[in-house]
Amino acid sequence: MTMRISVFGTGYLGATHAAGMAELGHEVIGVDIDPAKIERLQRGEVPFYEPGLPELLRKHVDSGRLRFTTDAAEAASFADVHFIGVGTPQKKGSYAADMTFVDSVIETLAPLLIRPAVILGKSTVPVGTAARLAARVRELAPVGDDAQLGWNPEFLREGFAVEDTLRPDRLVIGVDKDRPGRIEEVAREVYADAISRETPFLVTDLATAELVKVSANAFLATKISFINAIAEVCEVTGADVTELADAIGHDARIGRKFLGAGLGFGGGCLPKDIRAFMARAGELGVDQALTFLREVDDVNLRRRQHVVSLVKRELGGAPLSRRVAVLGAAFKPESDDIRDSPALDVAGQLHLAGADVRVFDPEAMANAAAVWPTITFAESTAAAIADAEIVVVATEWKEFRGLDPHAVGEAVANKVVIDARNCLPADSWLDAGWRYIGMGRYSS
């Protein structure tokens, strides 16, 4: 069944969700307060890098099934289902999430609802937010209780967001169990395609739905920091963390995924979400329950400093004016997102220490240069590594994983590579005469 849908917020989450809903057969209008962003999207241009999204966006802008506006009233009169996909960044000077954008959507949209409507929040919010917003919607909306709010957390992976939108591994719908209304019924219509393919469809209370995303991110962050903490032990004992991860990954209770030791996690979700989770636990008086996440965060940040220290050690403690190639600026491959990027953090720290840093990333150059305009950004991998004394692989792009160590060896001044993502074939680099330094594994 075709539905009329609005998506408030056209950033990474909102633009992807809007295009995905159009692909599923719905009529969609995206809403944002930024006229320049709306103009680009209306031309079929995606203002960030996400594989497959430009093609999907242009397809449905051209078909007329997807359009964009800055006019909330237009969206309110057009749609029967409204998604909230705005950001919840970390507050300055605090671990807590900034709810300004989410609250603004409710304050703008609710007074415009003059016929029955369902609002589904997708943004990652502190537990308790949905109940508060639902009450505010009923208070502000002219239709009163016929304006219903539920929570539908997103589980997008950057680089795979289109796939995750069209073929999710699960759907979670949070409803007020005392006021369930039409939320589940409407959600089933919106996601009929995924449900027909037997995608798990879970209906929970509002608080549970809010906690699903942050709990999942906290678990993933813990698993990543766990193996990085073990890597620290491996480095002083001579053990190989990669072989160790392979061995424990065979345990079905543990699994091998996310047991890759390296530079740690970053991006716009995991770091801010675990910090906001800790902050909310403190507000609820159960801060001790999540104290362990502080060490998870600390281990993660320590990996960046560790790589910086390795570079300084290899340069004899004197990085001033020494040329270092940093391959990668995005926090992960298949993304141009440099938010809380470990790669860019390492490059920045080395730059501040006086090193002659040359950075290259296949997609994140413009974003990185806007944050670090004083760093030298090379136009290619070859330009970045030319005459380098050390090469640091900081983001595991396929282009970097597939480098020919013999060819690279002819371009550098000194054959030293720090594999900060444990993504290179170490034996090949060693055979080519390189000093190879991995994370939590042997160094030549």
Buried (B, 14 or more C-beta within 10 A) or exposed (E): EEBBBBBBBBBBBBBBBBBBBBBBEBBBBBBBBEEEBBEBBBEBEBBBBBBBBBEBBBBBBEEEBBBBBBEBEBBBBBBBBBBBBBBBBBBEEEBBBBBEBBBBBBEBBBBBBEEBBBBBBBBBBBBBBBBBBBEBBBEBBEBEEBBBBBBBBBBBEBBBBBBBBBEBEEBBBBBBEEBBBBBBEBBBBBBEEBBEEEBEBEBBBBBBBBBBBBBBBBEBBBBBBBBBBBBBEBBEEEBBBBEBBEEBBEEEEEEEEBBBBBBBBBBBBBBBBBBBBBBBBBEEEEBEEBEEBBEBBEBBBBBBEBBBEBBBEBBEEEBEEBBBBBBBBBBBBBBBBBBBBBBBBBBBBBBBBEBBBBBBBBBBBEBBBEBBEEBBBBEEBEBBBBEBBBBBBBBBBEBBBEBEBEEBBEBBEBBBBBBBBBBBBBEBBBEBEBBBBBBBBBBE
